[in-house]
Amino acid sequence: QEHSFGRALYHKTCESLAKAGHEVDGCNLYEEGFDPVLSARDRDIYHTVPDNRELVDNYCERLLAAEGLVICTPVWNFGFPAMLKGYFDRVWLPGVSFHLEDGTLTPTLRHIRKMAAVMTYGGSRWRAFLVGDPPRKVVNRVIREQIKIGAPVKYLAHYDMNNCTPASTGAFLEKVVIIGHGRLLENRLAGEGLGELLVDLGEDAREIPCLEILARRCAGACTL
């Protein structure tokens, strides 16, 4: 929904990036009719590069053009919603996010130099801890392993959205603003081009998700 907290997080992140002088390429997977289902055809050609990209080539190109990654999503049942999971399954393919040869996997997203996640959970931090908090582990361990070695990764989470208050959501929104100024990613670059990819699976932890992808590039010198 247009007025959800998740949508506010998304818009605030986009706004911050734009104000920092970056070009934003927005992609709403629902509006574009993205199909998250890995079909039998998809599975048959999964390891056939580059044919495996035939139905998702546009999304692959946008991922390959990014130099940073921000995932913004609600967490449902302590996992990614189906649309986001389907995006990873169908777009992060052999020949795109990794190479697989003789059983050896080599990550190929080393051009992504920064990463952050902005997450909302319906449940409390304690409940997430008890089940192992899978989304946090996927971001901090699985995806981290695929991008540039040593790249800074930040994980921002608003837990217990079922009992959120204007004060808690307002404070969390202000943390997200920092992304646009680069301080969240804790790195300083001067005079370098920097790209960002923002994946937003919108709405809050109680609402129907949408997925947004944003690609940006720095205009001129920047200091983060």
Summary of the structure (lengths in Angstrom):
residues: 224
radius of gyration: 17.1
end to end distance: 32.6
largest distance: 53.3
contacts: 731
relative contact order: 0.25
helix: 37%
strand: 24%
